[in-house]
């Protein structure tokens, strides 16, 4: 037997003796069934963790969307619109001589317009005609002022409209879109108010002028009746 072969046998015997003397729990035993069960449990645990992560991500996305939907529109045109409406109302309340008041109009038509007595003096007829003419002039002047005020609102209307359209297109949530839409509706209502004011002022001026013309005809008939009653002078 060679020396090398003898050394190999000696090493093998030593290893066998060490294994025989080692404690039982120091031995490593591979169990395929147990390994497969552990891998399956780890995979299931990982899947649960991934599901929890996805659930948290969905909740975070939902909260972000709710925050966007509840975010208020960082622009308000209501104050400017209210100021423009108030300006138009102020122009209407500045009506001279004959205001937008049912009682005043009724009294004016009872005293200054309508029938004319044939016994009214010439001086009174002239004074009444002058008063009615001045009232008509004032009414047309006020109608022009209202129209000028409404035209002056056009630049502000254009600026507000552009701002609202820009905000509505860039709205990040339902609340911002709704608020932008409401302000656009308010802008349209203000335009309707302006047009109503213009029509009211113009119609008022035309009505006063028509009343003045009718009263002038009544004065003419009264003067003619007085002339016929007195007869021509020789």
Biotite code that builds the C-alpha atoms (Angstrom):
import biotite.structure as struc

atoms = struc.array([
    struc.Atom([0.000, 0.000, 0.000], chain_id="A", res_id=1, res_name="UNK", atom_name="CA", element="C"),
    struc.Atom([1.402, 3.361, -0.969], chain_id="A", res_id=2, res_name="UNK", atom_name="CA", element="C"),
    struc.Atom([1.959, 6.199, 1.447], chain_id="A", res_id=3, res_name="UNK", atom_name="CA", element="C"),
    struc.Atom([-0.566, 8.480, -0.354], chain_id="A", res_id=4, res_name="UNK", atom_name="CA", element="C"),
    struc.Atom([-3.337, 5.890, -0.230], chain_id="A", res_id=5, res_name="UNK", atom_name="CA", element="C"),
    struc.Atom([-2.701, 5.370, 3.440], chain_id="A", res_id=6, res_name="UNK", atom_name="CA", element="C"),
    struc.Atom([-3.084, 9.139, 4.083], chain_id="A", res_id=7, res_name="UNK", atom_name="CA", element="C"),
    struc.Atom([-6.442, 9.182, 2.333], chain_id="A", res_id=8, res_name="UNK", atom_name="CA", element="C"),
    struc.Atom([-7.700, 6.306, 4.411], chain_id="A", res_id=9, res_name="UNK", atom_name="CA", element="C"),
    struc.Atom([-6.554, 8.015, 7.564], chain_id="A", res_id=10, res_name="UNK", atom_name="CA", element="C"),
    struc.Atom([-8.407, 11.259, 6.644], chain_id="A", res_id=11, res_name="UNK", atom_name="CA", element="C"),
    struc.Atom([-11.588, 9.365, 5.865], chain_id="A", res_id=12, res_name="UNK", atom_name="CA", element="C"),
    struc.Atom([-11.427, 7.543, 9.157], chain_id="A", res_id=13, res_name="UNK", atom_name="CA", element="C"),
    struc.Atom([-10.921, 10.784, 11.012], chain_id="A", res_id=14, res_name="UNK", atom_name="CA", element="C"),
    struc.Atom([-13.922, 12.409, 9.330], chain_id="A", res_id=15, res_name="UNK", atom_name="CA", element="C"),
    struc.Atom([-16.084, 9.402, 10.108], chain_id="A", res_id=16, res_name="UNK", atom_name="CA", element="C"),
    struc.Atom([-15.020, 9.533, 13.724], chain_id="A", res_id=17, res_name="UNK", atom_name="CA", element="C"),
    struc.Atom([-15.860, 13.264, 13.943], chain_id="A", res_id=18, res_name="UNK", atom_name="CA", element="C"),
    struc.Atom([-19.324, 12.729, 12.483], chain_id="A", res_id=19, res_name="UNK", atom_name="CA", element="C"),
    struc.Atom([-19.968, 9.911, 14.843], chain_id="A", res_id=20, res_name="UNK", atom_name="CA", element="C"),
    struc.Atom([-18.957, 11.992, 17.841], chain_id="A", res_id=21, res_name="UNK", atom_name="CA", element="C"),
    struc.Atom([-20.912, 15.148, 16.799], chain_id="A", res_id=22, res_name="UNK", atom_name="CA", element="C"),
    struc.Atom([-24.301, 15.875, 18.524], chain_id="A", res_id=23, res_name="UNK", atom_name="CA", element="C"),
    struc.Atom([-27.499, 15.041, 16.679], chain_id="A", res_id=24, res_name="UNK", atom_name="CA", element="C"),
    struc.Atom([-28.722, 18.667, 16.361], chain_id="A", res_id=25, res_name="UNK", atom_name="CA", element="C"),
    struc.Atom([-25.517, 19.687, 14.604], chain_id="A", res_id=26, res_name="UNK", atom_name="CA", element="C"),
    struc.Atom([-26.384, 17.586, 11.604], chain_id="A", res_id=27, res_name="UNK", atom_name="CA", element="C"),
    struc.Atom([-27.929, 19.433, 8.585], chain_id="A", res_id=28, res_name="UNK", atom_name="CA", element="C"),
    struc.Atom([-30.762, 17.462, 7.019], chain_id="A", res_id=29, res_name="UNK", atom_name="CA", element="C"),
    struc.Atom([-32.497, 18.674, 3.785], chain_id="A", res_id=30, res_name="UNK", atom_name="CA", element="C"),
    struc.Atom([-36.261, 18.077, 3.797], chain_id="A", res_id=31, res_name="UNK", atom_name="CA", element="C"),
    struc.Atom([-37.826, 18.933, 0.352], chain_id="A", res_id=32, res_name="UNK", atom_name="CA", element="C"),
    struc.Atom([-41.397, 18.916, 1.690], chain_id="A", res_id=33, res_name="UNK", atom_name="CA", element="C"),
    struc.Atom([-40.615, 21.341, 4.507], chain_id="A", res_id=34, res_name="UNK", atom_name="CA", element="C"),
    struc.Atom([-38.668, 23.596, 2.138], chain_id="A", res_id=35, res_name="UNK", atom_name="CA", element="C"),
    struc.Atom([-41.566, 23.786, -0.327], chain_id="A", res_id=36, res_name="UNK", atom_name="CA", element="C"),
    struc.Atom([-43.996, 24.648, 2.492], chain_id="A", res_id=37, res_name="UNK", atom_name="CA", element="C"),
    struc.Atom([-41.751, 27.449, 3.745], chain_id="A", res_id=38, res_name="UNK", atom_name="CA", element="C"),
    struc.Atom([-41.409, 28.915, 0.245], chain_id="A", res_id=39, res_name="UNK", atom_name="CA", element="C"),
    struc.Atom([-45.193, 28.840, -0.226], chain_id="A", res_id=40, res_name="UNK", atom_name="CA", element="C"),
    struc.Atom([-45.769, 30.602, 3.094], chain_id="A", res_id=41, res_name="UNK", atom_name="CA", element="C"),
    struc.Atom([-43.210, 33.278, 2.202], chain_id="A", res_id=42, res_name="UNK", atom_name="CA", element="C"),
    struc.Atom([-44.877, 33.840, -1.177], chain_id="A", res_id=43, res_name="UNK", atom_name="CA", element="C"),
    struc.Atom([-48.288, 34.215, 0.424], chain_id="A", res_id=44, res_name="UNK", atom_name="CA", element="C"),
    struc.Atom([-46.920, 36.681, 2.974], chain_id="A", res_id=45, res_name="UNK", atom_name="CA", element="C"),
    struc.Atom([-45.307, 38.699, 0.176], chain_id="A", res_id=46, res_name="UNK", atom_name="CA", element="C"),
    struc.Atom([-48.589, 38.746, -1.755], chain_id="A", res_id=47, res_name="UNK", atom_name="CA", element="C"),
    struc.Atom([-50.442, 40.045, 1.311], chain_id="A", res_id=48, res_name="UNK", atom_name="CA", element="C"),
    struc.Atom([-47.861, 42.781, 1.753], chain_id="A", res_id=49, res_name="UNK", atom_name="CA", element="C"),
    struc.Atom([-48.224, 43.779, -1.914], chain_id="A", res_id=50, res_name="UNK", atom_name="CA", element="C"),
    struc.Atom([-52.013, 43.867, -1.547], chain_id="A", res_id=51, res_name="UNK", atom_name="CA", element="C"),
    struc.Atom([-51.708, 46.119, 1.477], chain_id="A", res_id=52, res_name="UNK", atom_name="CA", element="C"),
    struc.Atom([-49.347, 48.420, -0.406], chain_id="A", res_id=53, res_name="UNK", atom_name="CA", element="C"),
    struc.Atom([-51.796, 48.657, -3.337], chain_id="A", res_id=54, res_name="UNK", atom_name="CA", element="C"),
    struc.Atom([-54.664, 49.349, -0.944], chain_id="A", res_id=55, res_name="UNK", atom_name="CA", element="C"),
    struc.Atom([-52.718, 52.166, 0.707], chain_id="A", res_id=56, res_name="UNK", atom_name="CA", element="C"),
    struc.Atom([-51.819, 53.605, -2.697], chain_id="A", res_id=57, res_name="UNK", atom_name="CA", element="C"),
    struc.Atom([-55.491, 53.550, -3.735], chain_id="A", res_id=58, res_name="UNK", atom_name="CA", element="C"),
    struc.Atom([-56.507, 55.267, -0.500], chain_id="A", res_id=59, res_name="UNK", atom_name="CA", element="C"),
    struc.Atom([-53.857, 57.937, -1.011], chain_id="A", res_id=60, res_name="UNK", atom_name="CA", element="C"),
    struc.Atom([-55.047, 58.526, -4.597], chain_id="A", res_id=61, res_name="UNK", atom_name="CA", element="C"),
    struc.Atom([-58.651, 58.764, -3.397], chain_id="A", res_id=62, res_name="UNK", atom_name="CA", element="C"),
    struc.Atom([-57.708, 61.310, -0.756], chain_id="A", res_id=63, res_name="UNK", atom_name="CA", element="C"),
    struc.Atom([-55.817, 63.377, -3.322], chain_id="A", res_id=64, res_name="UNK", atom_name="CA", element="C"),
    struc.Atom([-58.817, 63.321, -5.663], chain_id="A", res_id=65, res_name="UNK", atom_name="CA", element="C"),
    struc.Atom([-61.144, 64.322, -2.846], chain_id="A", res_id=66, res_name="UNK", atom_name="CA", element="C"),
    struc.Atom([-58.790, 67.148, -1.953], chain_id="A", res_id=67, res_name="UNK", atom_name="CA", element="C"),
    struc.Atom([-58.844, 68.374, -5.548], chain_id="A", res_id=68, res_name="UNK", atom_name="CA", element="C"),
    struc.Atom([-62.634, 68.111, -5.710], chain_id="A", res_id=69, res_name="UNK", atom_name="CA", element="C"),
    struc.Atom([-62.983, 70.103, -2.489], chain_id="A", res_id=70, res_name="UNK", atom_name="CA", element="C"),
    struc.Atom([-60.378, 72.711, -3.427], chain_id="A", res_id=71, res_name="UNK", atom_name="CA", element="C"),
    struc.Atom([-61.926, 76.158, -3.775], chain_id="A", res_id=72, res_name="UNK", atom_name="CA", element="C"),
    struc.Atom([-61.428, 78.174, -6.952], chain_id="A", res_id=73, res_name="UNK", atom_name="CA", element="C"),
    struc.Atom([-58.624, 80.691, -6.302], chain_id="A", res_id=74, res_name="UNK", atom_name="CA", element="C"),
    struc.Atom([-60.484, 83.417, -8.190], chain_id="A", res_id=75, res_name="UNK", atom_name="CA", element="C"),
    struc.Atom([-63.693, 85.308, -7.524], chain_id="A", res_id=76, res_name="UNK", atom_name="CA", element="C"),
    struc.Atom([-65.345, 87.793, -9.858], chain_id="A", res_id=77, res_name="UNK", atom_name="CA", element="C"),
    struc.Atom([-68.398, 88.328, -7.655], chain_id="A", res_id=78, res_name="UNK", atom_name="CA", element="C"),
    struc.Atom([-67.117, 91.537, -6.088], chain_id="A", res_id=79, res_name="UNK", atom_name="CA", element="C"),
    struc.Atom([-66.389, 93.079, -9.482], chain_id="A", res_id=80, res_name="UNK", atom_name="CA", element="C"),
    struc.Atom([-69.761, 91.955, -10.835], chain_id="A", res_id=81, res_name="UNK", atom_name="CA", element="C"),
    struc.Atom([-71.555, 93.372, -7.815], chain_id="A", res_id=82, res_name="UNK", atom_name="CA", element="C"),
    struc.Atom([-69.749, 96.687, -8.232], chain_id="A", res_id=83, res_name="UNK", atom_name="CA", element="C"),
    struc.Atom([-70.815, 96.886, -11.890], chain_id="A", res_id=84, res_name="UNK", atom_name="CA", element="C"),
    struc.Atom([-74.426, 96.102, -11.039], chain_id="A", res_id=85, res_name="UNK", atom_name="CA", element="C"),
    struc.Atom([-74.356, 98.744, -8.303], chain_id="A", res_id=86, res_name="UNK", atom_name="CA", element="C"),
    struc.Atom([-72.978, 101.280, -10.770], chain_id="A", res_id=87, res_name="UNK", atom_name="CA", element="C"),
    struc.Atom([-75.866, 100.604, -13.149], chain_id="A", res_id=88, res_name="UNK", atom_name="CA", element="C"),
    struc.Atom([-78.364, 100.880, -10.304], chain_id="A", res_id=89, res_name="UNK", atom_name="CA", element="C"),
    struc.Atom([-76.815, 104.185, -9.233], chain_id="A", res_id=90, res_name="UNK", atom_name="CA", element="C"),
    struc.Atom([-77.244, 105.564, -12.743], chain_id="A", res_id=91, res_name="UNK", atom_name="CA", element="C"),
    struc.Atom([-80.909, 104.593, -12.670], chain_id="A", res_id=92, res_name="UNK", atom_name="CA", element="C"),
    struc.Atom([-81.504, 106.158, -9.258], chain_id="A", res_id=93, res_name="UNK", atom_name="CA", element="C"),
    struc.Atom([-79.987, 109.441, -10.458], chain_id="A", res_id=94, res_name="UNK", atom_name="CA", element="C"),
    struc.Atom([-82.982, 110.055, -12.697], chain_id="A", res_id=95, res_name="UNK", atom_name="CA", element="C"),
    struc.Atom([-83.825, 113.755, -12.618], chain_id="A", res_id=96, res_name="UNK", atom_name="CA", element="C"),
    struc.Atom([-87.244, 115.440, -12.573], chain_id="A", res_id=97, res_name="UNK", atom_name="CA", element="C"),
    struc.Atom([-89.180, 112.173, -13.003], chain_id="A", res_id=98, res_name="UNK", atom_name="CA", element="C"),
    struc.Atom([-87.837, 109.185, -11.075], chain_id="A", res_id=99, res_name="UNK", atom_name="CA", element="C"),
    struc.Atom([-88.505, 105.487, -11.545], chain_id="A", res_id=100, res_name="UNK", atom_name="CA", element="C"),
    struc.Atom([-91.321, 105.578, -9.035], chain_id="A", res_id=101, res_name="UNK", atom_name="CA", element="C"),
    struc.Atom([-94.903, 104.586, -9.740], chain_id="A", res_id=102, res_name="UNK", atom_name="CA", element="C"),
    struc.Atom([-96.393, 107.189, -7.394], chain_id="A", res_id=103, res_name="UNK", atom_name="CA", element="C"),
    struc.Atom([-94.291, 110.050, -8.787], chain_id="A", res_id=104, res_name="UNK", atom_name="CA", element="C"),
    struc.Atom([-95.094, 109.054, -12.352], chain_id="A", res_id=105, res_name="UNK", atom_name="CA", element="C"),
    struc.Atom([-98.804, 108.897, -11.568], chain_id="A", res_id=106, res_name="UNK", atom_name="CA", element="C"),
    struc.Atom([-98.731, 112.333, -9.946], chain_id="A", res_id=107, res_name="UNK", atom_name="CA", element="C"),
    struc.Atom([-96.719, 113.814, -12.817], chain_id="A", res_id=108, res_name="UNK", atom_name="CA", element="C"),
    struc.Atom([-99.121, 112.530, -15.450], chain_id="A", res_id=109, res_name="UNK", atom_name="CA", element="C"),
    struc.Atom([-102.065, 113.776, -13.436], chain_id="A", res_id=110, res_name="UNK", atom_name="CA", element="C"),
    struc.Atom([-100.670, 117.290, -13.120], chain_id="A", res_id=111, res_name="UNK", atom_name="CA", element="C"),
    struc.Atom([-98.393, 117.881, -16.107], chain_id="A", res_id=112, res_name="UNK", atom_name="CA", element="C"),
    struc.Atom([-99.543, 115.529, -18.848], chain_id="A", res_id=113, res_name="UNK", atom_name="CA", element="C"),
    struc.Atom([-102.876, 114.592, -20.351], chain_id="A", res_id=114, res_name="UNK", atom_name="CA", element="C"),
    struc.Atom([-105.844, 116.930, -20.710], chain_id="A", res_id=115, res_name="UNK", atom_name="CA", element="C"),
    struc.Atom([-105.478, 120.683, -20.771], chain_id="A", res_id=116, res_name="UNK", atom_name="CA", element="C"),
    struc.Atom([-108.226, 123.049, -19.728], chain_id="A", res_id=117, res_name="UNK", atom_name="CA", element="C"),
    struc.Atom([-109.270, 125.692, -22.217], chain_id="A", res_id=118, res_name="UNK", atom_name="CA", element="C"),
    struc.Atom([-109.273, 128.209, -19.375], chain_id="A", res_id=119, res_name="UNK", atom_name="CA", element="C"),
    struc.Atom([-105.553, 127.740, -18.709], chain_id="A", res_id=120, res_name="UNK", atom_name="CA", element="C"),
    struc.Atom([-103.653, 130.980, -19.257], chain_id="A", res_id=121, res_name="UNK", atom_name="CA", element="C"),
    struc.Atom([-101.073, 131.308, -21.975], chain_id="A", res_id=122, res_name="UNK", atom_name="CA", element="C"),
    struc.Atom([-98.338, 131.839, -19.401], chain_id="A", res_id=123, res_name="UNK", atom_name="CA", element="C"),
    struc.Atom([-99.298, 128.600, -17.653], chain_id="A", res_id=124, res_name="UNK", atom_name="CA", element="C"),
    struc.Atom([-99.382, 126.756, -20.969], chain_id="A", res_id=125, res_name="UNK", atom_name="CA", element="C"),
    struc.Atom([-95.915, 128.023, -21.873], chain_id="A", res_id=126, res_name="UNK", atom_name="CA", element="C"),
    struc.Atom([-94.535, 127.124, -18.436], chain_id="A", res_id=127, res_name="UNK", atom_name="CA", element="C"),
    struc.Atom([-96.041, 123.655, -18.601], chain_id="A", res_id=128, res_name="UNK", atom_name="CA", element="C"),
    struc.Atom([-94.674, 123.063, -22.095], chain_id="A", res_id=129, res_name="UNK", atom_name="CA", element="C"),
    struc.Atom([-91.213, 124.149, -21.007], chain_id="A", res_id=130, res_name="UNK", atom_name="CA", element="C"),
    struc.Atom([-91.324, 121.898, -17.944], chain_id="A", res_id=131, res_name="UNK", atom_name="CA", element="C"),
    struc.Atom([-92.322, 118.901, -20.033], chain_id="A", res_id=132, res_name="UNK", atom_name="CA", element="C"),
    struc.Atom([-89.634, 119.653, -22.608], chain_id="A", res_id=133, res_name="UNK", atom_name="CA", element="C"),
    struc.Atom([-86.972, 119.815, -19.894], chain_id="A", res_id=134, res_name="UNK", atom_name="CA", element="C"),
    struc.Atom([-88.230, 116.529, -18.466], chain_id="A", res_id=135, res_name="UNK", atom_name="CA", element="C"),
    struc.Atom([-87.931, 114.895, -21.889], chain_id="A", res_id=136, res_name="UNK", atom_name="CA", element="C"),
    struc.Atom([-84.411, 116.232, -22.383], chain_id="A", res_id=137, res_name="UNK", atom_name="CA", element="C"),
    struc.Atom([-83.398, 114.962, -18.937], chain_id="A", res_id=138, res_name="UNK", atom_name="CA", element="C"),
    struc.Atom([-84.865, 111.537, -19.680], chain_id="A", res_id=139, res_name="UNK", atom_name="CA", element="C"),
    struc.Atom([-82.899, 111.195, -22.920], chain_id="A", res_id=140, res_name="UNK", atom_name="CA", element="C"),
    struc.Atom([-79.769, 112.398, -21.139], chain_id="A", res_id=141, res_name="UNK", atom_name="CA", element="C"),
    struc.Atom([-80.212, 109.761, -18.429], chain_id="A", res_id=142, res_name="UNK", atom_name="CA", element="C"),
    struc.Atom([-80.804, 107.052, -21.039], chain_id="A", res_id=143, res_name="UNK", atom_name="CA", element="C"),
    struc.Atom([-77.531, 107.988, -22.710], chain_id="A", res_id=144, res_name="UNK", atom_name="CA", element="C"),
    struc.Atom([-75.740, 107.910, -19.345], chain_id="A", res_id=145, res_name="UNK", atom_name="CA", element="C"),
    struc.Atom([-77.027, 104.414, -18.622], chain_id="A", res_id=146, res_name="UNK", atom_name="CA", element="C"),
    struc.Atom([-75.960, 103.266, -22.076], chain_id="A", res_id=147, res_name="UNK", atom_name="CA", element="C"),
    struc.Atom([-72.521, 104.795, -21.566], chain_id="A", res_id=148, res_name="UNK", atom_name="CA", element="C"),
    struc.Atom([-72.200, 103.054, -18.203], chain_id="A", res_id=149, res_name="UNK", atom_name="CA", element="C"),
    struc.Atom([-73.099, 99.694, -19.718], chain_id="A", res_id=150, res_name="UNK", atom_name="CA", element="C"),
    struc.Atom([-70.620, 100.209, -22.549], chain_id="A", res_id=151, res_name="UNK", atom_name="CA", element="C"),
    struc.Atom([-68.007, 101.122, -19.956], chain_id="A", res_id=152, res_name="UNK", atom_name="CA", element="C"),
    struc.Atom([-68.594, 97.734, -18.322], chain_id="A", res_id=153, res_name="UNK", atom_name="CA", element="C"),
    struc.Atom([-67.636, 95.884, -21.505], chain_id="A", res_id=154, res_name="UNK", atom_name="CA", element="C"),
    struc.Atom([-63.895, 95.998, -20.821], chain_id="A", res_id=155, res_name="UNK", atom_name="CA", element="C"),
    struc.Atom([-64.407, 94.642, -17.331], chain_id="A", res_id=156, res_name="UNK", atom_name="CA", element="C"),
    struc.Atom([-66.777, 92.002, -18.675], chain_id="A", res_id=157, res_name="UNK", atom_name="CA", element="C"),
    struc.Atom([-64.186, 90.877, -21.223], chain_id="A", res_id=158, res_name="UNK", atom_name="CA", element="C"),
    struc.Atom([-61.471, 90.589, -18.572], chain_id="A", res_id=159, res_name="UNK", atom_name="CA", element="C"),
    struc.Atom([-63.706, 88.673, -16.166], chain_id="A", res_id=160, res_name="UNK", atom_name="CA", element="C"),
    struc.Atom([-64.893, 86.347, -18.943], chain_id="A", res_id=161, res_name="UNK", atom_name="CA", element="C"),
    struc.Atom([-61.334, 85.506, -20.000], chain_id="A", res_id=162, res_name="UNK", atom_name="CA", element="C"),
    struc.Atom([-60.296, 84.885, -16.399], chain_id="A", res_id=163, res_name="UNK", atom_name="CA", element="C"),
    struc.Atom([-63.270, 82.619, -15.720], chain_id="A", res_id=164, res_name="UNK", atom_name="CA", element="C"),
    struc.Atom([-62.781, 80.631, -18.917], chain_id="A", res_id=165, res_name="UNK", atom_name="CA", element="C"),
    struc.Atom([-59.116, 80.138, -18.051], chain_id="A", res_id=166, res_name="UNK", atom_name="CA", element="C"),
    struc.Atom([-59.938, 79.046, -14.500], chain_id="A", res_id=167, res_name="UNK", atom_name="CA", element="C"),
    struc.Atom([-62.684, 76.670, -15.642], chain_id="A", res_id=168, res_name="UNK", atom_name="CA", element="C"),
    struc.Atom([-60.389, 74.976, -18.155], chain_id="A", res_id=169, res_name="UNK", atom_name="CA", element="C"),
    struc.Atom([-57.643, 74.541, -15.546], chain_id="A", res_id=170, res_name="UNK", atom_name="CA", element="C"),
    struc.Atom([-59.988, 73.487, -12.719], chain_id="A", res_id=171, res_name="UNK", atom_name="CA", element="C"),
    struc.Atom([-58.489, 70.620, -10.717], chain_id="A", res_id=172, res_name="UNK", atom_name="CA", element="C"),
    struc.Atom([-61.709, 69.350, -9.173], chain_id="A", res_id=173, res_name="UNK", atom_name="CA", element="C"),
    struc.Atom([-65.477, 69.329, -9.277], chain_id="A", res_id=174, res_name="UNK", atom_name="CA", element="C"),
    struc.Atom([-65.813, 72.209, -6.810], chain_id="A", res_id=175, res_name="UNK", atom_name="CA", element="C"),
    struc.Atom([-63.554, 74.526, -8.805], chain_id="A", res_id=176, res_name="UNK", atom_name="CA", element="C"),
    struc.Atom([-65.386, 73.675, -12.030], chain_id="A", res_id=177, res_name="UNK", atom_name="CA", element="C"),
    struc.Atom([-68.756, 74.301, -10.371], chain_id="A", res_id=178, res_name="UNK", atom_name="CA", element="C"),
    struc.Atom([-67.608, 77.615, -8.896], chain_id="A", res_id=179, res_name="UNK", atom_name="CA", element="C"),
    struc.Atom([-66.258, 78.771, -12.247], chain_id="A", res_id=180, res_name="UNK", atom_name="CA", element="C"),
    struc.Atom([-69.558, 77.809, -13.880], chain_id="A", res_id=181, res_name="UNK", atom_name="CA", element="C"),
    struc.Atom([-71.549, 79.676, -11.237], chain_id="A", res_id=182, res_name="UNK", atom_name="CA", element="C"),
    struc.Atom([-69.490, 82.813, -11.781], chain_id="A", res_id=183, res_name="UNK", atom_name="CA", element="C"),
    struc.Atom([-70.024, 82.576, -15.529], chain_id="A", res_id=184, res_name="UNK", atom_name="CA", element="C"),
    struc.Atom([-73.765, 82.404, -14.866], chain_id="A", res_id=185, res_name="UNK", atom_name="CA", element="C"),
    struc.Atom([-73.459, 85.431, -12.582], chain_id="A", res_id=186, res_name="UNK", atom_name="CA", element="C"),
    struc.Atom([-71.668, 87.283, -15.385], chain_id="A", res_id=187, res_name="UNK", atom_name="CA", element="C"),
    struc.Atom([-74.507, 86.490, -17.774], chain_id="A", res_id=188, res_name="UNK", atom_name="CA", element="C"),
    struc.Atom([-77.059, 87.675, -15.222], chain_id="A", res_id=189, res_name="UNK", atom_name="CA", element="C"),
    struc.Atom([-75.167, 90.944, -14.811], chain_id="A", res_id=190, res_name="UNK", atom_name="CA", element="C"),
    struc.Atom([-75.245, 91.430, -18.575], chain_id="A", res_id=191, res_name="UNK", atom_name="CA", element="C"),
    struc.Atom([-78.996, 90.831, -18.520], chain_id="A", res_id=192, res_name="UNK", atom_name="CA", element="C"),
    struc.Atom([-79.304, 93.430, -15.748], chain_id="A", res_id=193, res_name="UNK", atom_name="CA", element="C"),
    struc.Atom([-77.360, 95.929, -17.855], chain_id="A", res_id=194, res_name="UNK", atom_name="CA", element="C"),
    struc.Atom([-79.528, 95.292, -20.904], chain_id="A", res_id=195, res_name="UNK", atom_name="CA", element="C"),
    struc.Atom([-82.672, 95.621, -18.786], chain_id="A", res_id=196, res_name="UNK", atom_name="CA", element="C"),
    struc.Atom([-81.426, 98.942, -17.452], chain_id="A", res_id=197, res_name="UNK", atom_name="CA", element="C"),
    struc.Atom([-80.684, 100.225, -20.955], chain_id="A", res_id=198, res_name="UNK", atom_name="CA", element="C"),
    struc.Atom([-84.103, 99.183, -22.220], chain_id="A", res_id=199, res_name="UNK", atom_name="CA", element="C"),
    struc.Atom([-85.816, 100.693, -19.180], chain_id="A", res_id=200, res_name="UNK", atom_name="CA", element="C"),
    struc.Atom([-84.008, 104.025, -19.542], chain_id="A", res_id=201, res_name="UNK", atom_name="CA", element="C"),
    struc.Atom([-84.632, 104.204, -23.299], chain_id="A", res_id=202, res_name="UNK", atom_name="CA", element="C"),
    struc.Atom([-88.284, 103.213, -22.926], chain_id="A", res_id=203, res_name="UNK", atom_name="CA", element="C"),
    struc.Atom([-88.731, 105.785, -20.159], chain_id="A", res_id=204, res_name="UNK", atom_name="CA", element="C"),
    struc.Atom([-87.327, 108.541, -22.345], chain_id="A", res_id=205, res_name="UNK", atom_name="CA", element="C"),
    struc.Atom([-89.533, 107.534, -25.281], chain_id="A", res_id=206, res_name="UNK", atom_name="CA", element="C"),
    struc.Atom([-92.617, 107.330, -23.063], chain_id="A", res_id=207, res_name="UNK", atom_name="CA", element="C"),
    struc.Atom([-91.969, 110.776, -21.590], chain_id="A", res_id=208, res_name="UNK", atom_name="CA", element="C"),
    struc.Atom([-91.428, 112.235, -25.038], chain_id="A", res_id=209, res_name="UNK", atom_name="CA", element="C"),
    struc.Atom([-94.597, 110.587, -26.325], chain_id="A", res_id=210, res_name="UNK", atom_name="CA", element="C"),
    struc.Atom([-96.498, 111.998, -23.359], chain_id="A", res_id=211, res_name="UNK", atom_name="CA", element="C"),
    struc.Atom([-95.046, 115.427, -24.066], chain_id="A", res_id=212, res_name="UNK", atom_name="CA", element="C"),
    struc.Atom([-96.210, 115.186, -27.674], chain_id="A", res_id=213, res_name="UNK", atom_name="CA", element="C"),
    struc.Atom([-99.692, 114.123, -26.628], chain_id="A", res_id=214, res_name="UNK", atom_name="CA", element="C"),
    struc.Atom([-99.935, 116.979, -24.150], chain_id="A", res_id=215, res_name="UNK", atom_name="CA", element="C"),
    struc.Atom([-98.723, 119.431, -26.779], chain_id="A", res_id=216, res_name="UNK", atom_name="CA", element="C"),
    struc.Atom([-101.559, 118.299, -29.026], chain_id="A", res_id=217, res_name="UNK", atom_name="CA", element="C"),
    struc.Atom([-104.001, 118.788, -26.155], chain_id="A", res_id=218, res_name="UNK", atom_name="CA", element="C"),
    struc.Atom([-102.645, 122.297, -25.622], chain_id="A", res_id=219, res_name="UNK", atom_name="CA", element="C"),
    struc.Atom([-103.092, 122.998, -29.305], chain_id="A", res_id=220, res_name="UNK", atom_name="CA", element="C"),
    struc.Atom([-106.719, 121.946, -29.172], chain_id="A", res_id=221, res_name="UNK", atom_name="CA", element="C"),
    struc.Atom([-107.275, 124.065, -26.031], chain_id="A", res_id=222, res_name="UNK", atom_name="CA", element="C"),
    struc.Atom([-105.812, 127.135, -27.716], chain_id="A", res_id=223, res_name="UNK", atom_name="CA", element="C"),
    struc.Atom([-107.857, 126.525, -30.828], chain_id="A", res_id=224, res_name="UNK", atom_name="CA", element="C"),
    struc.Atom([-111.017, 126.152, -28.728], chain_id="A", res_id=225, res_name="UNK", atom_name="CA", element="C"),
    struc.Atom([-110.207, 129.420, -26.940], chain_id="A", res_id=226, res_name="UNK", atom_name="CA", element="C"),
    struc.Atom([-109.607, 131.134, -30.279], chain_id="A", res_id=227, res_name="UNK", atom_name="CA", element="C"),
    struc.Atom([-112.943, 129.916, -31.664], chain_id="A", res_id=228, res_name="UNK", atom_name="CA", element="C"),
    struc.Atom([-114.759, 130.945, -28.507], chain_id="A", res_id=229, res_name="UNK", atom_name="CA", element="C"),
    struc.Atom([-113.353, 134.456, -28.543], chain_id="A", res_id=230, res_name="UNK", atom_name="CA", element="C"),
    struc.Atom([-113.670, 134.850, -32.279], chain_id="A", res_id=231, res_name="UNK", atom_name="CA", element="C"),
    struc.Atom([-111.478, 136.952, -34.564], chain_id="A", res_id=232, res_name="UNK", atom_name="CA", element="C"),
    struc.Atom([-110.703, 140.462, -33.429], chain_id="A", res_id=233, res_name="UNK", atom_name="CA", element="C"),
    struc.Atom([-111.429, 143.363, -35.727], chain_id="A", res_id=234, res_name="UNK", atom_name="CA", element="C"),
])
